[in-house]
Amino acid sequence: MGRSPCCEKAHTNKGAWTKEEDERLIAHIKAHGEGCWRSLPRAAGLLRCGKSCRLRWINYLRPDLKRGNFTLEEDDLIIKLHSLLGNKWSLIAAKLPGRTDNEIKNHWNTHIRRKLLSQGVDPATHRPISDQFSNSSNTCISLERRGDVREGISKYSGGVLQDAAKREEYSSYNSTQEQQQHKFEQEVNLELCISLPNNYLQQDSSSKRKEVVRDFLGLSSAMLDYRSLDI
């Protein structure tokens, strides 16, 4: 079960506080103290929520509240506390008497934050913005260099692969040309020579054979018909 509401919302006033309501709240707290905020509205005769009474007293009606602008000393203290505590406004307000957490938060967002940015300081980290940009730029440069190296390696490897492919294609082309040339040389004999006609060679060889037979037998051509001889 959740926490029960501090009062009945249907029978409470909403909106801006009137001067009469402020006087009743101040008089009751001066007489009885803050006490329990859940029962304070009924005891003070107010048709308000207990949370509304508490915020009205703390942020507007307390006698120790400081009015007016924040001083430079307060700004410096808020900056130092914020660097240690962060956005814990209630803890920061505890170190600044007379200032409320809501007032300090509004003053931070509207004035101090812009002041730090104009001075080149990051309001979240309280460090110079230039250092953060330099670190980020260095990181980007290193990444770009790595990218260039990787790109160069990929281009080099791609070029090597392309060259190897070209060399392989050229060698296969040369081998194909050599095979075709060898086949052509086998089919066509390109060795040329100058010789006498075949008829003349045949006649010359037959005449020589005739002379050899005639000399061997010691016969003349008139005595023997050597055309019938077969050697």
C-alpha positions as CSV (number, residue, x, y, z in Angstrom):
1,M,0.0,0.0,0.0
2,G,1.2,3.5,-0.8
3,R,1.4,6.4,1.6
4,S,-1.9,7.9,2.4
5,P,-2.4,11.6,1.3
6,C,-1.7,14.2,4.0
7,C,-5.2,15.7,3.5
8,E,-8.3,15.6,1.4
9,K,-7.5,17.2,-1.9
10,A,-11.2,17.9,-2.6
11,H,-11.6,20.2,0.3
12,T,-8.4,22.3,0.1
13,N,-7.7,25.6,-1.5
14,K,-5.3,25.7,-4.5
15,G,-3.5,28.5,-6.2
16,A,-1.9,31.6,-4.8
17,W,-1.8,32.2,-1.1
18,T,-3.7,35.1,0.3
19,K,-2.3,37.6,2.8
20,E,-4.7,36.3,5.5
21,E,-3.5,32.7,5.0
22,D,0.1,33.8,5.3
23,E,-0.7,35.6,8.6
24,R,-2.5,32.6,10.0
25,L,0.4,30.3,9.1
26,I,3.0,32.6,10.6
27,A,1.0,33.1,13.8
28,H,0.5,29.4,14.3
29,I,4.1,28.5,13.8
30,K,5.3,31.3,16.1
31,A,2.9,30.0,18.8
32,H,3.3,26.3,18.4
33,G,6.3,25.7,16.2
34,E,6.4,23.8,12.9
35,G,5.3,20.5,14.4
36,C,3.6,17.9,12.2
37,W,2.8,19.3,8.8
38,R,0.0,16.8,8.3
39,S,-2.0,18.1,11.2
40,L,-0.9,21.8,11.0
41,P,-3.5,23.0,8.4
42,R,-6.4,21.9,10.5
43,A,-4.9,23.3,13.7
44,A,-4.1,26.6,12.0
45,G,-7.6,26.8,10.5
46,L,-6.3,26.6,6.9
47,L,-7.9,24.8,4.0
48,R,-4.6,23.9,2.6
49,C,-2.5,20.8,2.1
50,G,0.2,20.1,4.6
51,K,2.8,20.0,1.8
52,S,1.6,23.4,0.6
53,C,2.0,24.9,4.1
54,R,5.5,23.5,4.5
55,L,6.7,24.8,1.1
56,R,5.1,28.2,1.8
57,W,6.8,28.5,5.1
58,I,10.2,27.3,4.1
59,N,10.5,29.1,0.8
60,Y,8.6,32.4,1.5
61,L,7.6,33.0,5.1
62,R,10.6,32.1,7.3
63,P,12.0,35.0,9.1
64,D,15.7,34.0,8.4
65,L,15.2,34.0,4.7
66,K,17.6,36.1,2.7
67,R,16.0,38.4,0.1
68,G,17.6,39.8,-2.9
69,N,20.4,38.7,-5.2
70,F,23.1,36.2,-4.4
71,T,26.5,37.7,-3.5
72,L,29.8,36.7,-5.2
73,E,30.8,34.8,-2.0
74,E,27.6,32.8,-2.2
75,D,28.2,32.0,-5.9
76,D,31.7,30.8,-5.2
77,L,30.5,28.6,-2.3
78,I,27.7,27.2,-4.5
79,I,30.2,26.3,-7.2
80,K,32.6,24.6,-4.8
81,L,29.8,22.6,-3.2
82,H,28.3,21.7,-6.6
83,S,31.7,20.3,-7.6
84,L,31.7,18.1,-4.6
85,L,28.0,17.2,-4.2
86,G,26.5,17.6,-7.6
87,N,22.8,18.5,-7.9
88,K,22.0,17.7,-4.3
89,W,20.4,21.1,-3.6
90,S,19.1,20.4,-0.2
91,L,22.7,19.6,1.1
92,I,24.0,22.7,-0.6
93,A,21.2,24.8,1.0
94,A,22.2,23.5,4.4
95,K,25.6,25.2,3.9
96,L,24.0,28.5,2.9
97,P,21.9,29.9,5.8
98,G,18.8,31.8,4.6
99,R,18.8,30.2,1.1
100,T,16.4,27.5,0.1
101,D,17.2,24.5,-2.1
102,N,14.7,25.6,-4.7
103,E,16.1,29.1,-4.8
104,I,19.7,27.8,-5.2
105,K,18.7,25.4,-8.0
106,N,17.0,28.2,-9.9
107,H,19.9,30.5,-9.4
108,W,22.3,27.8,-10.7
109,N,20.3,27.1,-13.8
110,T,19.7,30.8,-14.7
111,H,23.0,32.5,-13.7
112,I,25.9,30.4,-12.5
113,R,25.7,27.8,-15.3
114,R,25.8,30.5,-17.9
115,K,28.6,32.2,-16.0
116,L,30.8,29.0,-16.1
117,L,30.1,28.4,-19.7
118,S,31.2,32.0,-20.6
119,Q,34.4,31.3,-18.7
120,G,35.0,28.1,-20.7
121,V,34.2,25.8,-17.8
122,D,31.9,22.8,-18.1
123,P,29.2,23.1,-15.4
124,A,28.8,19.4,-15.1
125,T,32.5,18.4,-14.6
126,H,33.9,21.8,-13.5
127,R,36.8,21.3,-16.0
128,P,37.9,23.5,-18.9
129,I,36.0,22.8,-22.0
130,S,39.1,23.3,-24.2
131,D,40.8,20.3,-22.5
132,Q,37.8,18.1,-23.3
133,F,37.7,19.3,-26.9
134,S,41.5,18.7,-27.3
135,N,41.1,15.2,-25.9
136,S,38.2,14.4,-28.2
137,S,40.1,15.9,-31.2
138,N,43.1,13.8,-30.5
139,T,41.0,10.8,-30.3
140,C,39.4,11.6,-33.6
141,I,42.8,12.2,-35.2
142,S,44.1,8.9,-34.1
143,L,41.0,7.1,-35.4
144,E,41.3,8.9,-38.7
145,R,44.9,7.8,-38.9
146,R,44.0,4.3,-38.2
147,G,41.4,4.5,-40.8
148,D,43.9,5.8,-43.3
149,V,46.3,3.0,-42.5
150,R,43.6,0.4,-42.9
151,E,42.5,2.0,-46.1
152,G,46.0,2.1,-47.4
153,I,46.5,-1.6,-46.5
154,S,43.3,-2.6,-48.2
155,K,44.3,-0.6,-51.3
156,Y,47.8,-2.1,-51.4
157,S,46.5,-5.6,-50.9
158,G,43.9,-5.0,-53.6
159,G,46.5,-3.8,-55.9
160,V,48.8,-6.8,-55.2
161,L,45.9,-9.1,-55.9
162,Q,45.0,-7.3,-59.1
163,D,48.6,-7.5,-60.2
164,A,48.8,-11.2,-59.4
165,A,45.6,-11.8,-61.3
166,K,47.0,-9.8,-64.3
167,R,50.2,-11.8,-64.2
168,E,48.4,-15.1,-64.0
169,E,46.1,-14.0,-66.9
170,Y,49.1,-12.9,-68.9
171,S,51.0,-16.2,-68.3
172,S,48.0,-18.2,-69.2
173,Y,47.6,-16.2,-72.4
174,N,51.3,-16.7,-73.3
175,S,51.0,-20.5,-72.7
176,T,47.9,-20.6,-74.9
177,Q,49.7,-18.7,-77.6
178,E,52.7,-21.0,-77.4
179,Q,50.5,-24.1,-77.6
180,Q,48.7,-22.7,-80.6
181,Q,52.0,-21.8,-82.3
182,H,53.5,-25.3,-81.6
183,K,50.4,-26.9,-83.0
184,F,50.6,-24.8,-86.1
185,E,54.3,-25.6,-86.6
186,Q,53.5,-29.3,-86.4
187,E,50.7,-29.0,-89.0
188,V,52.7,-26.8,-91.4
189,N,56.4,-27.3,-92.0
190,L,57.9,-23.9,-92.3
191,E,61.5,-25.1,-93.1
192,L,62.0,-24.2,-96.7
193,C,64.7,-25.5,-99.0
194,I,65.7,-25.1,-102.7
195,S,65.9,-28.3,-104.7
196,L,65.5,-29.6,-108.2
197,P,62.2,-30.9,-109.5
198,N,61.2,-34.4,-108.6
199,N,61.2,-35.6,-112.3
200,Y,64.8,-34.4,-112.7
201,L,65.9,-36.1,-109.5
202,Q,64.3,-39.3,-110.7
203,Q,65.9,-39.1,-114.1
204,D,69.2,-38.3,-112.6
205,S,69.1,-41.2,-110.1
206,S,68.1,-43.7,-112.9
207,S,70.9,-42.5,-115.2
208,K,73.4,-42.9,-112.4
209,R,72.3,-46.4,-111.7
210,K,72.6,-47.2,-115.4
211,E,76.2,-46.0,-115.5
212,V,77.1,-48.0,-112.4
213,V,75.7,-51.2,-113.9
214,R,77.3,-50.6,-117.2
215,D,80.7,-50.0,-115.6
216,F,80.3,-53.1,-113.4
217,L,79.4,-55.4,-116.2
218,G,81.9,-53.8,-118.6
219,L,79.3,-53.6,-121.3
220,S,78.3,-50.8,-123.5
221,S,74.9,-49.5,-123.8
222,A,74.6,-51.0,-127.3
223,M,75.2,-54.6,-126.1
224,L,72.8,-54.7,-123.0
225,D,69.4,-53.3,-122.3
226,Y,69.9,-52.3,-118.7
227,R,66.4,-50.9,-118.3
228,S,65.2,-54.4,-117.5
229,L,67.8,-54.8,-114.7
230,D,66.6,-54.3,-111.1
231,I,69.2,-53.6,-108.6
